[in-house]
Amino acid sequence: MAASIFAAVPLSPPVAVFKLTADFREDSDSRKVNLGVGAYRTDEGQPWVLPVVKKVEQMIASDNSLNHEYLPILGLPEFRANASRIALGDDSPAIKENRVGSVQSLGGTGALRIGAEFLRRWYNGNNNTATPIYVSAPSWENHNSVFMDAGFKDIRTYHYWDAAKRGLDLQGLLGDMEHAPEFSIFILHACAHNPTGTDPTPEQWKQIATVMKRRSLFPFFDSAYQGFASGSLEKDAWAVRYFVSEGFELFCAQSFSKNFGLYNERVGNLTVVGKDADNVQRVLSQMEKIVRTTWSNPPSQGARIVATTLSSPQLFDEWKGNVKTMADRVLLMRSELRSRLEALGTPGTWNHITEQIGMFSFTGLNPKQVEYMVKEKHIYLMASGRINMCGLTTKNLDYVAKSIHEAVTKIQ
Ligand SMILES: Cc1ncc(COP(=O)(O)O)c(C=O)c1O
């Protein structure tokens, strides 16, 4: 037998967050806690199907007018329009002026991928793979890979996290923007920055926008947690809406995985804001070509659930209530963890736990302390010290707080 034609293919290591979950599953220790997952969990540690989603799923199942015909290449029109509307706001001038378009995508990742592919083909020249792509340091690890796989050759980082201060390094960030080549692309987390949980304030966003406009930098927002961060859709979309009001042309990748709990339905949307209807039309026509050779046309179930919910005032209110339930639980876990660490007198300051927002928190634990947490305490978290607040429950809070205390006092 000849050797396999795949014999030279290197084995790629598993994706860190999935590896962590697999290790957690295999651990038989009864104290184990998974703070590494990228999804919402209830206080019982269970996944949550939003009640409004359950209701709409039943409506869809009993609606005999629906079928399984292909959707249009760009997706379900009512999904696309409503998704862009919640990103940009009901009274968005850009929507009124007919200079907003969108592409239904396979999750937020799909929106980033279609956007990246389009930019590589058509932005700043033609197939300009040398356009610098700036990703925050640190960031969701897929940002790098998505833009690299789209063909970009110059992926850089911009200052974001100040480890000493456990907060935003605004001066570093603005400095990187000042020095970036014109037309560079900046990936900006719209809210609930992953993994640090630290967002610019509105005043800081204004400074960022001023520099980006002066330096002709392109904002590509990634909005994966709208509503989840603060409990308010409006607050969490503030930055995107501000940039639009400042006249930027921009992309905004939206994910409905977290705020609808529709992780495996792969529901996303890429909102495109242009200078006028004609520009947007031309951009969409090229995006249509990209989608055609990528997934040809998108799946309908998740998009129908989101579209039905967003287009009915009553269901929309129910959804906002469900999102708030999730956001409030996260906020409660934040304050409970902080107060426990402070009561234990754990060395260091812990105000960052409540100041950070969204699902994730950068604890400040170093890799050795993380290793101690995993190996000795069976508490699973990312090597960066990032924890998912939803992994905390009223039952495991004391154990987690005491374990962090031990890790910080025993291991330097
Ligand atoms: C910052 C960020 N962007 C995008 C995504 C991707 O979301 P989706 O699962 O919808 O592809 C995530 C998911 O973890 C994320 O954290």
The ligand as an SDF file (V2000), in Angstrom:
LIG
                    3D

 16 16  0  0  0  0  0  0  0  0999 V2000
  -15.8390   38.8450   20.4460 C   0  0  0  0  0  0  0  0  0  0  0  0
  -16.5500   37.7570   19.7470 C   0  0  0  0  0  0  0  0  0  0  0  0
  -16.8180   37.8830   18.4550 N   0  0  0  0  0  0  0  0  0  0  0  0
  -17.4680   36.9320   17.7570 C   0  0  0  0  0  0  0  0  0  0  0  0
  -17.8670   35.7750   18.3700 C   0  0  0  0  0  0  0  0  0  0  0  0
  -18.5260   34.7150   17.5090 C   0  0  0  0  0  0  0  0  0  0  0  0
  -19.8030   34.4930   17.7380 O   0  0  0  0  0  0  0  0  0  0  0  0
  -20.5810   33.3230   16.9590 P   0  0  0  0  0  0  0  0  0  0  0  0
  -20.5900   32.1620   17.8650 O   0  0  0  0  0  0  0  0  0  0  0  0
  -21.9120   33.9150   16.7180 O   0  0  0  0  0  0  0  0  0  0  0  0
  -19.8470   33.0400   15.7080 O   0  0  0  0  0  0  0  0  0  0  0  0
  -17.6140   35.5810   19.7320 C   0  0  0  0  0  0  0  0  0  0  0  0
  -17.9980   34.3350   20.3870 C   0  0  0  0  0  0  0  0  0  0  0  0
  -17.4690   33.9060   21.3560 O   0  0  0  0  0  0  0  0  0  0  0  0
  -16.9370   36.5990   20.4250 C   0  0  0  0  0  0  0  0  0  0  0  0
  -16.6560   36.4810   21.7140 O   0  0  0  0  0  0  0  0  0  0  0  0
  1  2  1  0
  2  3  1  0
  2 15  2  0
  3  4  2  0
  4  5  1  0
  5  6  1  0
  5 12  2  0
  6  7  1  0
  7  8  1  0
  8  9  2  0
  8 10  1  0
  8 11  1  0
 12 13  1  0
 12 15  1  0
 13 14  2  0
 15 16  1  0
M  END
$$$$
